[in-house]
Amino acid sequence: VQLQASGGGLVQAGGTLRLSCAASGTIFSITAMAWYRQTPGKQRELVARIFSSGRTNYADFVKDRFTISRDNAKNTVYLKMNSLKPEDTAVYYCNVLSDINYWGKGTQVTVSS
């Protein structure tokens, strides 16, 4: 199983980015797909998660700014990030929770002030 993330980059504060992560290979019974982020010296933290039921949850620091969605047929998860702030700068990782916890390699998001 491979998770291929894309969509990161450099954006000015207040801008928008959309991350995508496509899972390829055989995955049995996906429970949830999620985005995490990590900055140097800090632990990886949950940004947003979407369950197979469609239920979502978000970290407080991204509520009302970020939206997670998924295409079940394509095993792809998206993260629409609006009103980006410099403190959103991080490497963003996609995650698939199934019988195994799968991680992508990460994509850099940099928000300039």
Beta strands, then each sheet from edge to edge (+ up, - down):
strand 1: 2-6
strand 2: 9-12
strand 3: 17-24
strand 4: 32-38
strand 5: 45-51
strand 6: 56-58
strand 7: 66-71
strand 8: 76-81
strand 9: 90-97
strand 10: 101-103
strand 11: 107-112
sheet 1: 1+ 3- 8+ 7-
sheet 2: 2+ 11+ 9- 4+ 5- 6+
sheet 3: 2+ 11+ 9- 10+
end
